[in-house]
C-alpha cells in the first residue's frame, strides 16, 4: 500500500521542544507524530463504537421498558472492585494503600 502524507502542523516552539524532549532513543519526531495520530484514531474509533452501543442499548431499554437501576449497577461494580482488590492483595501481599515516602 502506498503511504500518504499528513498535513504539516504548526505548533509553538515550546510544544516542539517538549515533544523532542520525550523522544526515546532512535525515535524520530515524525515517528512520534505518526504514533500519536494512530493512537488517537484508535481511541476515537473505540469511543464511537462505545457510544453507538450505548445508544442501541438505550433504545432497546426504552422499547422493552426494562432498565437496571443505578444502585444495582453500582453494587455490582463495587463487588467486582472488592474482588479485584482481594486478588491484588493476595498476589502482592500489599493492601494497595499509598507507598511510604
N, C-alpha and C positions, 0 to 999 in steps of 0.2 A: 504494500500500500504506500502511496506517495505521502510525504509529510506535508503539512500545511503550516503557514506562519500565523502566529497570533499577533495582533497589532501591538506596536510599541506602547508602553505605558509610561507616562510622565509621573515621576514621584519626587518628593522632596529629597534633597541631599541627605538629610538625616535618616530617612527611611532606607535609602540605598545603603548607607553606611551600616545601619542596623542589620540589614539582610546580609551584607558581606561579612559582618562580624560573626554571624552564626553559621556560616558555611562550614561543612565538615571537610576533612582532608580529601582533596581530589574533586570536590563538588564545585560545579560552576554556578554562577548566578542564573544562567539560562536553565540549567537542570533544576535548580531550586524553584524557579518560577514555574517551570513545567509541572513539577511535583505539586506545588500549591494549587495550580489550576486543576490538575487531575483530582486531587483530594476534594476540592470544593465542588467539582462536578459530581463526584460520587456522593458527597453529602447532600447536595441539592436533590439528586435523583432519589436517594433514600427518604429524604424529607417529603418529597412529592408523593411517593408511594405510600408513606405513612399517613399523610393527610387524606389521600384517596381512600385508604382502608377505613379510616375513621369516619369519613362521610358516608361510605357504604354501610358501615355498622350502625351509624346513627339513623340512617334511613330505614334499615331493617328493624331497628328497635321501635321507631315510630310506627311502622306498619304493623308490627306484631303486638305492640303495646307492652312488651316485656323489657324491663330495664333491670339493671343491677344497681343497687344503692351505693352511694359513695362510702358509706360505713362498711358495707360488705367488702368492697374493693380494698379499702384501706386496711381492714382486718386481715385480709389475705396477704397483702403486701407486707404487713408487719410480721406475720408468721413466717413468711419467706425470708425476710431480713434477719429475724431471730435465728432461724435455722442456719443461714449462711454465716452469721457471726459465730455460732457454736462450732461449726465446721472449721472456721478460720482459727479459733482458739485451740481446737484440738490439734490442728496441724502445726501451729507455731508456738503454742504454749503461752501466747500473749493474749491479753484481754482486748487488744485493739485500741487501748487508750493512747494518750499522747506520749510520745517518747520523752525521756528525760533530757534536759538540755545540757 
